[in-house]
Amino acid sequence: MSHYKMSVLEETGYVVLDSYGGVVDPSEWLSLEYVDWKSSGDTRFAPIASAQGEIGCNAFWHSDPPRDDKDGIWIDSQVAKAPTLVQRVKEVDARVGRCRIIELQPNSYADALYNSHLDDNNRRNPDGEGWVIRQFMQLTDNPGSFMILREDIDDPSTETRIALPAGAQLVVDSERMWHSVWHVGDEPRYCLINSFESGPALEKWIFERNPVAKVESHPLDAGFLIEMEAEAQARRAARTAHYGYDPSRVYSEM
């Protein structure tokens, strides 16, 4: 299968962009209708665009007719509550599929590693069209929380930890990079997540925001890392034994 892929993601599978700046009224995400949908921990999602314009989180290939994760239909009731967020998505000027807010409750580093996964972004993606990636816009100010990316979930040396203050923006090939968030705090974390088609329009938007393809991981105590890695891998092994296979190696529909 051949798809258009962006060269900016070749080296590391991700880029960190300039902060989006500006102020977004928290009511734009707090007033949305959420669905109790679990992905990478204790989460809920508020879809703003979906396969059929409904309040739902199913992958687009579950729709009737099934289709690829592009050309999401805006949900009028949600769009009316979040005009600034919708404008931020539309200004990218690339084909968008799923657009939604994630609400993540506080967790541990081991929880994040346990829940790390790959996304199934490109099922039914026609040959010759752009590879679907994920873009993350951090809404709440959580500088002590981190996006955890790994090229190989079993190899801690491939890990990058990226802090998540309000305004942080990342573009990730989430079908290549294992990803999850370690959220430290007492309140939920909120983030806008979009599926975009790779192509000149998305590349232009990325390069206008000074992409950095390799950042230094936030430092953590070596003993803590070893302890949390062991806990996470033990939990992953127990889950594999329970199911008879490793469910995290089946692409996530989220």
Secondary structure as GFF3:
##gff-version 3
##sequence-region A 1 254
A	DSSP	three_ten_helix	7	9	.	.	.	ID=ss1
A	DSSP	beta_strand	14	17	.	.	.	ID=ss2
A	DSSP	alpha_helix	27	30	.	.	.	ID=ss3
A	DSSP	beta_strand	43	50	.	.	.	ID=ss4
A	DSSP	three_ten_helix	60	62	.	.	.	ID=ss5
A	DSSP	beta_strand	73	74	.	.	.	ID=ss6
A	DSSP	alpha_helix	76	79	.	.	.	ID=ss7
A	DSSP	alpha_helix	83	90	.	.	.	ID=ss8
A	DSSP	beta_strand	96	104	.	.	.	ID=ss9
A	DSSP	alpha_helix	109	115	.	.	.	ID=ss10
A	DSSP	beta_strand	132	138	.	.	.	ID=ss11
A	DSSP	beta_strand	142	150	.	.	.	ID=ss12
A	DSSP	three_ten_helix	156	158	.	.	.	ID=ss13
A	DSSP	beta_strand	159	164	.	.	.	ID=ss14
A	DSSP	beta_strand	169	172	.	.	.	ID=ss15
A	DSSP	beta_strand	178	182	.	.	.	ID=ss16
A	DSSP	beta_strand	189	197	.	.	.	ID=ss17
A	DSSP	alpha_helix	200	207	.	.	.	ID=ss18
A	DSSP	alpha_helix	222	243	.	.	.	ID=ss19
A	DSSP	three_ten_helix	247	249	.	.	.	ID=ss20
###
